[in-house]
Amino acid sequence: MLDERLGGFAPGRVHVLSGAAGTGKTVLCLEFLAAHLDDAAPAVMITHDDPSDLLSEAQYLGIDLERALANERLILLRYQLDFARRYGRAPSVDVVFEELARLIGPTVPGRVVVDSIAPFLEGGPASGAGVTALLQFLDASGATSLVTFPGDLSASYDRRLESLTQRAAGIFHLTADPDRTGHLDIRKVRYQVPSTAPIHYRIEAGTGIVALTSERTRRATDVADESQRKLLVIDLSRSFPDELLPLLRSNYDVTIRTGIASSYADLVGGLGAILIEVRRDNINEVLTLIRGLRGGSNNSPIVLLTQYQMRAVDRTRALRAGADDFIASHIHPEEFLFRLDTAVRRGHNPRPTGFDEPLVLQPDRAGGEPTALSEREFGTAVGEHLHRERAPFFTVVSLRPQKGSPEPIAEIAMRTIRVEGGDLVGRADGRVLIYLHSARRKDVVPFIDRLRNEALKAGCGELTVDTAAYPADADRVQEIVHGAHLTGARDAL
């Protein structure tokens, strides 16, 4: 929940979570760790709780902590029962943190949880040297950390905690009503966040902490005016249209990055929008990037800038991944700015995600190169799409060379189709059959032109071409793929 509300935590900084027992501090700590466990760097948790109790709580929340421990993605350390007494008698606080470093070993954690800081207060010197030493340890680790405090930091002044409150990038406080409804307040934050409004929550089995309002969207009214003017342009292919940059810079505070790693610092703060240039050859990279942003709970609207007509299947996959709008780069500048401004004002509206991978992929040879389907395999694959998809929509193409073998045409076709988008190539009685997933008949013309040019360069001569689009030409689809028996699709046809 905190990841979502903040659009990410300040990397490498300490954050404080306060609240009485039973408000959900440990639950939020587990969610803080769970959001990171798939990343490259492992995580560390220092806790009062019995490991078996912690594992049970994680299981209740739907977090697979056991696998993270087995895969060494998580190091779990428990305070000894007499930690406070031994800590208070230690000749130097350095001894404690040297022991902690030894237990963690050579691991360089990405996130660290200390749940809670109380033992360092109960047994440490009155001057707060123990808390300061803990902060130095966390700073040296380079990890993004979350430290819990069993109380309310604003209730009374504690000199020992002064270094913690001064150094913290954010301070968050939890409270709970008798009906177990919880409230989270953002007491302090040292970086821009989408919204600092309090939220109400409950803890649900299999889900964890859930906001009580309908799924929260990031609206322009949640973002400061200066943040609304910030536009992050991610140019993965370094081909962003030069003519648009002066237009954007005259209306927005524009930052251009060429990848997610270089964009991280910009993504932590509030943004008006994220604009990503997408092309035919980078659609999968863009989808991976969008999923990464949404997986990191970034709630800024994402707009895709397209220089070509995207297939419906790619647009659907992008929307499911978390994109908010598409803008063609060739439209009039006035319309371009209006649509971008609209996206900023509207914010991100989360949608239910769904299965967006093609049902059938072009098979590979042993060396990883794609190989054409047989006639029957091709028909079975098309039939599978017809049988399983809620709204099947595609075009099939038949190519017959006027001279020579169809084998070179099949090789050219497999280099021309978009395998990752669900396109398929097969061979049947001297023809090459092509299935273009979610393509309309008019969209196929540029594809056939490219394929014809490649065939002429390879000396294959002219091609006899026949096309049929489903569902408009269902009967013609049956005729083109007549020998393939369209398994599972007879009722649809």
C-alpha positions as a printed NumPy array, in Angstrom:
array([[  0.   ,   0.   ,   0.   ],
       [  2.813,   2.43 ,   0.827],
       [  4.571,   1.634,  -2.452],
       [  1.353,   2.474,  -4.298],
       [  0.591,   5.664,  -2.382],
       [  4.146,   7.022,  -2.63 ],
       [  4.911,   5.903,  -6.168],
       [  7.944,   4.14 ,  -4.671],
       [ 10.233,   4.769,  -1.694],
       [ 13.257,   7.063,  -1.683],
       [ 16.069,   4.655,  -2.642],
       [ 18.812,   4.157,  -0.079],
       [ 16.958,   6.132,   2.618],
       [ 15.36 ,   5.164,   5.925],
       [ 11.584,   5.44 ,   6.43 ],
       [  9.721,   5.224,   9.751],
       [  6.396,   3.492,  10.403],
       [  4.828,   4.169,  13.795],
       [  1.677,   2.877,  15.445],
       [  0.319,   0.918,  18.398],
       [  0.169,  -2.864,  18.53 ],
       [ -2.396,  -4.351,  16.152],
       [ -2.509,  -1.457,  13.674],
       [ -0.741,  -3.417,  10.907],
       [  2.917,  -2.4  ,  11.177],
       [  4.262,  -5.905,  10.614],
       [  1.804,  -6.464,   7.764],
       [  3.093,  -3.346,   6.028],
       [  6.661,  -4.493,   6.656],
       [  5.91 ,  -7.814,   4.949],
       [  4.3  ,  -6.024,   1.999],
       [  7.332,  -3.697,   1.82 ],
       [  9.543,  -6.795,   1.519],
       [  7.21 ,  -8.678,  -0.833],
       [  7.266,  -5.777,  -3.31 ],
       [ 11.04 ,  -6.232,  -3.548],
       [ 11.635,  -9.982,  -3.374],
       [ 11.638, -10.457,  -7.153],
       [ 14.363,  -7.831,  -7.616],
       [ 18.04 ,  -8.642,  -8.011],
       [ 19.113,  -7.672,  -4.488],
       [ 17.885,  -9.748,  -1.508],
       [ 16.182,  -8.321,   1.578],
       [ 16.836,  -8.468,   5.332],
       [ 14.314,  -8.408,   8.18 ],
       [ 15.163,  -7.959,  11.873],
       [ 12.167,  -8.861,  14.02 ],
       [ 10.822,  -9.647,  17.495],
       [  8.468, -12.272,  16.115],
       [  8.906, -16.009,  16.211],
       [  9.805, -17.131,  12.647],
       [  6.939, -19.628,  12.555],
       [  4.459, -16.911,  13.525],
       [  5.875, -14.62 ,  10.853],
       [  5.619, -17.341,   8.208],
       [  2.013, -18.018,   9.2  ],
       [  1.16 , -14.326,   8.993],
       [  2.79 , -14.066,   5.562],
       [  0.863, -17.112,   4.375],
       [ -2.382, -15.535,   5.598],
       [ -1.547, -12.416,   3.576],
       [ -0.725, -14.41 ,   0.439],
       [  3.035, -13.733,   0.619],
       [  5.334, -16.692,  -0.096],
       [  7.964, -15.992,   2.541],
       [  9.078, -19.619,   2.761],
       [ 10.222, -19.685,  -0.855],
       [ 12.055, -16.383,  -0.385],
       [ 13.909, -17.852,   2.6  ],
       [ 14.678, -21.107,   0.767],
       [ 16.028, -19.2  ,  -2.244],
       [ 18.046, -16.89 ,   0.022],
       [ 16.095, -13.902,  -1.268],
       [ 15.349, -13.026,   2.349],
       [ 17.531, -13.121,   5.464],
       [ 15.436, -13.279,   8.65 ],
       [ 17.094, -12.298,  11.938],
       [ 15.382, -12.41 ,  15.33 ],
       [ 16.239, -10.386,  18.416],
       [ 17.419, -12.58 ,  21.292],
       [ 15.164, -12.494,  24.344],
       [ 17.814, -10.682,  26.413],
       [ 18.947,  -8.389,  23.585],
       [ 18.097,  -5.16 ,  25.434],
       [ 20.038,  -6.203,  28.546],
       [ 23.086,  -7.377,  26.596],
       [ 22.945,  -4.34 ,  24.324],
       [ 22.876,  -2.014,  27.333],
       [ 25.941,  -3.731,  28.835],
       [ 27.972,  -3.792,  25.637],
       [ 31.213,  -1.773,  25.966],
       [ 30.483,  -0.199,  22.57 ],
       [ 27.517,  -0.162,  20.223],
       [ 29.954,  -1.005,  17.429],
       [ 30.184,  -4.559,  18.741],
       [ 26.468,  -5.103,  18.088],
       [ 26.598,  -3.91 ,  14.507],
       [ 29.767,  -5.84 ,  13.776],
       [ 27.857,  -8.954,  14.853],
       [ 24.885,  -7.919,  12.704],
       [ 27.156,  -7.467,   9.674],
       [ 28.646, -10.917,  10.301],
       [ 25.191, -12.529,  10.403],
       [ 24.168, -10.887,   7.136],
       [ 27.438, -11.913,   5.535],
       [ 28.489, -10.7  ,   2.075],
       [ 24.877, -10.065,   1.061],
       [ 24.19 ,  -6.54 ,  -0.185],
       [ 20.483,  -6.051,   0.606],
       [ 18.124,  -3.95 ,  -1.469],
       [ 15.63 ,  -3.492,   1.368],
       [ 15.959,  -3.798,   5.152],
       [ 13.178,  -3.934,   7.753],
       [ 13.759,  -3.312,  11.468],
       [ 10.557,  -4.31 ,  13.291],
       [ 10.933,  -2.668,  15.735],
       [ 13.514,  -0.124,  16.903],
       [ 12.366,  -0.47 ,  20.533],
       [ 15.224,  -2.795,  21.676],
       [ 17.769,  -0.195,  20.604],
       [ 15.972,   2.323,  22.829],
       [ 15.344,   0.098,  25.831],
       [ 18.912,  -1.047,  26.208],
       [ 20.865,   1.695,  24.531],
       [ 22.492,   4.768,  26.045],
       [ 20.239,   7.662,  26.946],
       [ 22.062,   9.859,  24.437],
       [ 20.597,   7.903,  21.531],
       [ 23.957,   6.595,  20.342],
       [ 22.362,   3.23 ,  19.584],
       [ 19.819,   4.757,  17.218],
       [ 22.51 ,   6.808,  15.534],
       [ 24.648,   3.686,  15.102],
       [ 21.672,   1.854,  13.576],
       [ 21.159,   4.694,  11.093],
       [ 24.848,   4.614,  10.17 ],
       [ 24.592,   0.857,   9.622],
       [ 21.556,   1.268,   7.372],
       [ 23.215,   4.094,   5.435],
       [ 26.337,   1.98 ,   4.907],
       [ 24.243,  -0.907,   3.571],
       [ 22.864,   1.306,   0.802],
       [ 19.466,  -0.337,   1.301],
       [ 16.046,   1.273,   1.287],
       [ 14.867,   0.629,   4.831],
       [ 11.686,   0.657,   6.916],
       [ 11.945,   0.994,  10.708],
       [  8.917,   0.572,  12.967],
       [  8.255,   2.353,  16.273],
       [  5.609,   1.026,  18.72 ],
       [  3.896,   4.297,  19.523],
       [  3.327,   7.807,  18.224],
       [  6.411,   9.896,  17.557],
       [  4.388,  13.094,  17.834],
       [  2.94 ,  12.222,  21.251],
       [  6.036,  13.248,  23.184],
       [  9.604,  14.323,  22.572],
       [ 12.28 ,  11.62 ,  22.895],
       [ 15.796,  12.922,  22.491],
       [ 17.071,   9.451,  21.543],
       [ 14.884,   9.495,  18.426],
       [ 15.935,  12.923,  17.2  ],
       [ 18.504,  11.578,  14.738],
       [ 15.918,   9.157,  13.345],
       [ 13.2  ,  11.767,  12.791],
       [ 15.685,  14.2  ,  11.265],
       [ 17.217,  11.688,   8.865],
       [ 14.044,   9.855,   7.812],
       [ 12.89 ,  10.345,   4.227],
       [  9.33 ,   9.665,   5.369],
       [  7.391,   9.127,   8.596],
       [  4.07 ,   7.255,   8.435],
       [  1.64 ,   6.584,  11.284],
       [ -0.991,   3.856,  11.639],
       [ -4.094,   3.893,  13.838],
       [ -6.959,   1.406,  14.159],
       [-10.63 ,   1.713,  15.153],
       [-12.41 ,  -0.847,  17.36 ],
       [-13.95 ,  -2.429,  14.231],
       [-10.373,  -3.086,  12.978],
       [-10.593,  -0.388,  10.341],
       [ -7.151,   1.175,  10.027],
       [ -5.917,   4.609,   9.005],
       [ -2.563,   5.596,   7.542],
       [ -1.295,   9.177,   7.808],
       [  1.765,  10.52 ,   6.03 ],
       [  3.303,  12.653,   8.759],
       [  6.447,  13.69 ,   6.914],
       [  7.95 ,  13.089,   3.487],
       [ 11.12 ,  14.636,   2.059],
       [ 10.413,  13.948,  -1.605],
       [  7.528,  14.528,  -3.964],
       [  4.735,  11.97 ,  -3.787],
       [  1.491,  11.693,  -5.786],
       [ -0.653,  12.38 ,  -2.724],
       [ -0.258,  12.886,   1.032],
       [ -3.936,  12.37 ,   1.82 ],
       [ -4.678,   9.804,   4.572],
       [ -6.186,   6.481,   3.575],
       [ -8.426,   3.982,   5.349],
       [ -7.678,   0.288,   5.104],
       [ -8.479,  -3.174,   6.335],
       [ -6.404,  -6.359,   6.389],
       [ -7.79 ,  -9.194,   4.279],
       [ -6.734, -12.818,   3.962],
       [ -4.769, -13.521,   0.793],
       [ -4.499,  -9.814,  -0.033],
       [ -3.027,  -7.941,   2.918],
       [ -3.793,  -4.286,   3.472],
       [ -6.578,  -3.062,   1.197],
       [ -7.768,   0.522,   0.81 ],
       [-11.441,   0.802,   1.76 ],
       [-12.258,   3.141,  -1.113],
       [-12.638,   1.769,  -4.628],
       [ -9.321,   1.126,  -6.304],
       [ -7.478,   4.41 ,  -6.042],
       [ -6.633,   6.409,  -9.127],
       [ -4.041,   9.122,  -9.392],
       [ -5.812,  12.326, -10.361],
       [ -4.279,  15.633, -11.276],
       [ -5.847,  17.158,  -8.154],
       [ -3.67 ,  14.803,  -6.067],
       [ -0.488,  16.288,  -7.536],
       [  1.064,  19.657,  -6.861],
       [  0.903,  22.158,  -9.725],
       [  4.666,  22.084, -10.216],
       [  4.595,  18.285, -10.457],
       [  1.826,  18.362, -13.062],
       [  4.201,  20.238, -15.34 ],
       [  6.818,  17.495, -15.111],
       [  6.903,  15.179, -18.111],
       [  9.24 ,  12.186, -18.251],
       [ 10.019,  11.029, -21.798],
       [ 11.465,   7.499, -21.994],
       [ 13.069,   7.025, -25.397],
       [ 14.13 ,   3.366, -25.439],
       [ 15.065,   3.382, -29.12 ],
       [ 16.584,   6.887, -29.156],
       [ 14.224,   7.794, -31.978],
       [ 11.819,  10.24 , -30.344],
       [ 10.546,  12.695, -33.01 ],
       [ 12.757,  15.784, -32.832],
       [  9.973,  18.073, -34.041],
       [  7.89 ,  17.306, -30.933],
       [ 10.522,  18.174, -28.347],
       [ 10.319,  22.001, -28.698],
       [  6.527,  21.722, -28.468],
       [  6.716,  19.667, -25.273],
       [  9.395,  21.858, -23.694],
       [  7.343,  24.98 , -24.272],
       [  4.502,  23.49 , -22.226],
       [  6.158,  21.069, -19.782],
       [  9.284,  20.595, -17.719],
       [ 10.664,  17.751, -19.857],
       [ 13.202,  15.132, -18.799],
       [ 14.425,  12.644, -21.406],
       [ 15.758,   9.218, -20.403],
       [ 16.741,   6.211, -22.517],
       [ 15.924,   3.423, -20.069],
       [ 14.281,   2.531, -16.786],
       [ 17.566,   2.436, -14.851],
       [ 18.386,   6.034, -15.755],
       [ 14.769,   7.06 , -15.046],
       [ 14.488,   5.731, -11.495],
       [ 15.222,   8.969,  -9.669],
       [ 12.645,  10.793, -11.783],
       [ 10.001,   8.117, -11.198],
       [ 10.152,   8.415,  -7.398],
       [  8.678,  11.913,  -7.361],
       [  5.365,  13.199,  -8.658],
       [  4.95 ,  13.43 , -12.429],
       [  2.355,  14.883, -14.73 ],
       [  2.8  ,  11.959, -17.103],
       [  5.256,   9.437, -18.526],
       [  5.552,   9.498, -22.321],
       [  7.094,   6.418, -23.963],
       [  7.933,   6.167, -27.662],
       [  6.846,   2.777, -29.015],
       [  7.678,   1.138, -32.364],
       [  7.097,  -2.224, -34.019],
       [ 10.5  ,  -3.499, -32.971],
       [ 10.325,  -2.467, -29.296],
       [  6.721,  -3.229, -28.311],
       [  7.714,  -6.1  , -26.008],
       [ 10.409,  -4.007, -24.327],
       [  7.853,  -1.24 , -23.768],
       [  5.342,  -3.7  , -22.284],
       [  8.016,  -5.012, -19.913],
       [  8.824,  -1.437, -18.903],
       [  5.147,  -0.59 , -18.25 ],
       [  4.667,  -3.729, -16.155],
       [  7.788,  -2.829, -14.179],
       [  6.48 ,   0.677, -13.503],
       [  3.068,  -0.569, -12.406],
       [  4.652,  -3.407, -10.422],
       [  6.622,  -0.75 ,  -8.561],
       [  3.288,   0.987,  -7.835],
       [  4.03 ,   4.03 , -10.   ],
       [  0.653,   5.746, -10.437],
       [  1.529,   8.397, -13.013],
       [ -0.395,   8.216, -16.304],
       [  1.568,   6.458, -19.054],
       [  1.023,   7.647, -22.623],
       [  2.472,   5.761, -25.596],
       [  3.641,   7.803, -28.568],
       [  3.234,   5.822, -31.777],
       [  4.61 ,   6.562, -35.246],
       [  2.634,   3.743, -36.881],
       [ -0.752,   2.046, -36.653],
       [ -0.587,  -0.369, -33.719],
       [ -2.467,  -3.64 , -34.004],
       [ -5.458,  -4.037, -31.738],
       [ -3.746,  -6.915, -29.921],
       [ -0.749,  -4.713, -29.077],
       [ -2.959,  -1.881, -27.912],
       [ -4.897,  -4.304, -25.717],
       [ -1.705,  -5.785, -24.282],
       [ -0.418,  -2.292, -23.485],
       [ -3.678,  -1.302, -21.757],
       [ -3.609,  -4.509, -19.715],
       [ -0.002,  -3.819, -18.757],
       [ -1.002,  -0.394, -17.389],
       [ -0.808,   2.155, -20.242],
       [ -3.436,   4.892, -20.235],
       [ -3.526,   6.329, -23.759],
       [ -1.967,   6.279, -27.225],
       [ -1.068,   9.367, -29.253],
       [  0.009,   9.235, -32.891],
       [  3.033,  11.43 , -33.532],
       [  1.681,  12.683, -36.879],
       [ -1.452,  14.387, -35.528],
       [ -1.745,  18.174, -35.395],
       [  0.289,  19.765, -32.56 ],
       [ -2.823,  21.333, -31.041],
       [ -4.54 ,  17.946, -30.77 ],
       [ -1.318,  16.34 , -29.509],
       [ -1.038,  18.795, -26.606],
       [ -4.756,  18.619, -25.834],
       [ -4.659,  14.836, -25.537],
       [ -1.518,  14.916, -23.404],
       [ -3.024,  17.579, -21.121],
       [ -6.159,  15.438, -20.805],
       [ -4.075,  12.441, -19.711],
       [ -2.353,  14.566, -17.057],
       [ -5.666,  15.859, -15.692],
       [ -7.341,  12.444, -15.77 ],
       [ -4.474,  10.559, -14.14 ],
       [ -4.019,   6.791, -14.126],
       [ -7.137,   4.644, -13.942],
       [ -6.157,   1.07 , -12.963],
       [ -7.826,  -1.657, -15.005],
       [ -8.19 ,  -5.369, -14.312],
       [ -5.275,  -7.246, -15.832],
       [ -5.784, -10.338, -17.933],
       [ -4.086, -13.036, -19.921],
       [ -2.465, -11.33 , -22.882],
       [ -0.097, -13.894, -24.314],
       [ -0.875, -15.603, -27.623],
       [ -2.336, -19.09 , -27.323],
       [  0.077, -20.552, -29.858],
       [  3.641, -19.534, -30.658],
       [  5.636, -20.349, -33.746],
       [  7.732, -23.436, -32.87 ],
       [ 11.537, -23.254, -32.863],
       [ 14.159, -25.543, -34.26 ],
       [ 16.785, -26.946, -31.945],
       [ 18.964, -23.88 , -32.553],
       [ 16.201, -21.456, -31.62 ],
       [ 15.254, -20.43 , -35.179],
       [ 11.517, -20.544, -35.972],
       [ 10.272, -23.385, -38.163],
       [  7.089, -23.46 , -40.269],
       [  4.056, -25.395, -39.056],
       [  2.743, -28.315, -41.05 ],
       [ -0.592, -27.94 , -42.804],
       [ -2.472, -29.73 , -40.023],
       [ -0.579, -27.915, -37.256],
       [ -1.427, -24.583, -38.849],
       [ -5.136, -25.422, -39.013],
       [ -5.122, -26.679, -35.444],
       [ -3.479, -23.434, -34.259],
       [ -6.032, -21.238, -36.063],
       [ -8.832, -23.408, -34.719],
       [ -7.475, -23.026, -31.202],
       [ -7.656, -19.249, -31.488],
       [-11.225, -19.492, -32.757],
       [-12.257, -21.889, -30.025],
       [-10.699, -20.14 , -27.022],
       [-10.737, -16.401, -27.715],
       [-13.711, -14.344, -26.659],
       [-13.533, -12.109, -29.75 ],
       [-11.348, -13.793, -32.403],
       [-10.148, -11.332, -35.015],
       [ -7.392, -12.07 , -37.526],
       [ -6.376, -12.264, -41.187],
       [ -4.974, -15.271, -43.012],
       [ -2.775, -14.937, -46.081],
       [ -2.025, -17.542, -48.764],
       [  1.171, -17.074, -50.816],
       [  1.994, -19.179, -53.838],
       [  5.243, -18.493, -55.744],
       [  4.803, -18.356, -59.513],
       [  8.046, -20.256, -59.855],
       [ 10.239, -22.365, -57.651],
       [  9.752, -23.848, -54.211],
       [  7.71 , -22.186, -51.432],
       [ 10.489, -22.906, -48.899],
       [ 12.327, -19.561, -49.41 ],
       [  8.989, -17.734, -49.086],
       [  8.302, -19.503, -45.795],
       [ 11.74 , -18.476, -44.487],
       [ 11.136, -14.854, -45.512],
       [  7.664, -14.921, -43.921],
       [  9.043, -16.197, -40.603],
       [ 11.499, -13.29 , -40.569],
       [  8.717, -10.811, -41.379],
       [  5.947, -11.867, -38.977],
       [  5.86 , -10.846, -35.321],
       [  6.158, -14.158, -33.522],
       [  5.809, -12.55 , -30.095],
       [  2.468, -11.053, -31.206],
       [  1.   , -14.469, -32.074],
       [  1.619, -14.528, -35.848],
       [  2.14 , -17.96 , -37.421],
       [  3.548, -19.428, -40.652],
       [  2.676, -22.819, -42.134],
       [  3.111, -24.763, -45.392],
       [  0.341, -26.457, -47.422],
       [  0.33 , -27.989, -50.946],
       [  2.881, -25.636, -52.504],
       [  1.636, -22.585, -50.614],
       [  2.769, -20.626, -47.611],
       [  0.018, -19.889, -45.076],
       [  0.303, -16.934, -42.701],
       [ -1.884, -16.171, -39.678],
       [ -1.696, -12.495, -38.615],
       [ -3.086, -12.221, -35.101],
       [ -5.603,  -9.394, -34.557],
       [ -4.789,  -7.856, -37.963],
       [ -7.435,  -6.279, -40.2  ],
       [ -7.34 ,  -6.811, -43.932],
       [ -6.276,  -3.215, -44.611],
       [ -3.433,  -3.576, -42.105],
       [ -2.06 ,  -6.521, -44.103],
       [ -1.211,  -4.471, -47.217],
       [  2.067,  -3.011, -45.842],
       [  3.026,  -6.466, -44.562],
       [  2.53 ,  -8.065, -47.991],
       [  4.464,  -5.227, -49.647],
       [  7.429,  -5.822, -47.345],
       [  7.259,  -9.558, -47.94 ],
       [  7.041,  -9.143, -51.722],
       [ 10.081,  -6.859, -51.756],
       [ 12.081,  -9.379, -49.735],
       [ 10.976, -12.189, -52.078],
       [ 12.072, -10.245, -55.167],
       [ 15.458,  -9.501, -53.576],
       [ 15.871, -13.231, -52.913],
       [ 15.057, -14.065, -56.543],
       [ 11.76 , -15.794, -55.739],
       [  9.783, -13.946, -58.412],
       [  6.191, -12.802, -58.179],
       [  3.688, -14.187, -55.691],
       [  0.016, -15.052, -55.991],
       [ -1.598, -13.611, -52.889],
       [ -4.973, -14.386, -51.337],
       [ -6.233, -12.903, -48.052],
       [ -9.296, -13.36 , -45.846],
       [-10.199, -11.588, -42.598],
       [-12.143, -13.252, -39.786],
       [-15.014, -12.882, -38.912],
       [-16.106, -10.933, -42.025],
       [-14.734, -13.568, -44.417],
       [-15.287, -16.699, -42.355],
       [-16.163, -18.836, -45.371],
       [-13.104, -17.644, -47.271],
       [-10.908, -18.415, -44.251],
       [-12.251, -21.974, -44.404],
       [-11.36 , -22.196, -48.104],
       [ -7.795, -20.888, -47.669],
       [ -7.106, -23.256, -44.783],
       [ -9.228, -26.029, -46.296],
       [ -6.695, -28.812, -45.8  ],
       [ -5.94 , -27.949, -42.206],
       [ -9.273, -29.08 , -40.751],
       [ -9.517, -26.149, -38.273],
       [ -9.741, -28.391, -35.223],
       [-12.119, -27.165, -32.524],
       [-13.561, -24.38 , -34.675],
       [-16.258, -25.992, -36.826],
       [-19.074, -24.484, -34.797],
       [-17.527, -21.019, -35.084],
       [-17.25 , -21.354, -38.842]])
